[in-house]
Amino acid sequence: MSARIPCLVLAGVFYQTWWLALTFVVLSVPLPWMAVLIANDRAPRKAEHVNRLGQGLPERDLRGRELESRDPPIVEG
């Protein structure tokens, strides 16, 4: 990302040589996009098991008794 501003400054310096100024401007356009891609390109974190509703152990109350299992209500909207 820090190369974008010098490219734009160089484009301003070489404004009389239009093809060189245009080259610096064209080079500075994809730099933020490439910087985001490079910053987000990393190894995934370790896989963790997520206990979702309805999976895993049955629910129990405070006394340890198994609670009635029902499907959760579905709200559409």
C-alpha positions as CSV (number, residue, x, y, z in Angstrom):
1,M,0.0,0.0,0.0
2,S,2.8,2.4,0.7
3,A,3.9,2.2,-2.9
4,R,0.6,3.8,-4.2
5,I,1.3,7.4,-3.1
6,P,4.9,7.4,-4.6
7,C,3.4,6.1,-7.8
8,L,0.8,8.9,-7.9
9,V,3.5,11.5,-7.0
10,L,5.7,10.2,-9.8
11,A,2.7,10.4,-12.2
12,G,2.4,14.1,-11.2
13,V,6.2,14.6,-11.7
14,F,6.1,13.0,-15.1
15,Y,2.9,14.6,-16.3
16,Q,4.6,16.0,-19.4
17,T,5.6,12.5,-20.5
18,W,2.0,11.2,-20.7
19,W,2.8,7.5,-21.3
20,L,5.0,7.4,-18.2
21,A,2.5,9.3,-16.0
22,L,-0.3,7.0,-17.3
23,T,1.9,3.9,-16.5
24,F,2.4,5.1,-12.9
25,V,-1.4,5.8,-12.5
26,V,-2.3,2.4,-13.9
27,L,0.2,0.7,-11.6
28,S,-1.3,2.5,-8.6
29,V,-4.9,1.4,-9.2
30,P,-4.7,-2.4,-8.3
31,L,-2.3,-1.9,-5.4
32,P,-5.0,-1.6,-2.6
33,W,-6.8,-4.7,-4.0
34,M,-3.5,-6.7,-4.0
35,A,-2.6,-5.5,-0.5
36,V,-5.9,-6.8,0.8
37,L,-5.4,-10.1,-0.9
38,I,-1.9,-10.5,0.5
39,A,-3.0,-9.4,4.0
40,N,-5.8,-12.0,4.1
41,D,-3.8,-14.8,2.7
42,R,-2.8,-16.8,5.7
43,A,-3.1,-20.3,7.0
44,P,-6.5,-21.2,8.6
45,R,-6.7,-21.4,12.3
46,K,-6.9,-24.7,14.0
47,A,-10.2,-26.5,13.5
48,E,-12.5,-26.3,16.5
49,H,-15.6,-28.4,17.0
50,V,-18.6,-26.1,17.5
51,N,-21.4,-27.6,19.6
52,R,-24.5,-26.5,17.6
53,L,-28.1,-26.6,18.9
54,G,-29.5,-30.1,18.7
55,Q,-26.1,-31.9,18.5
56,G,-24.1,-33.4,21.2
57,L,-25.2,-34.3,24.7
58,P,-28.9,-34.1,25.7
59,E,-29.8,-31.1,27.8
60,R,-30.3,-31.6,31.5
61,D,-31.9,-29.5,34.2
62,L,-30.3,-28.5,37.5
63,R,-31.1,-31.9,39.1
64,G,-29.5,-33.8,36.3
65,R,-32.7,-35.1,34.7
66,E,-32.9,-35.1,30.9
67,L,-35.1,-32.4,29.5
68,E,-37.8,-33.1,27.0
69,S,-36.3,-32.9,23.5
70,R,-38.3,-30.9,21.0
71,D,-37.5,-29.3,17.7
72,P,-36.8,-25.6,18.2
73,P,-39.5,-23.3,16.8
74,I,-38.9,-22.0,13.3
75,V,-39.6,-18.4,12.7
76,E,-39.8,-17.3,9.1
77,G,-39.8,-13.8,8.0
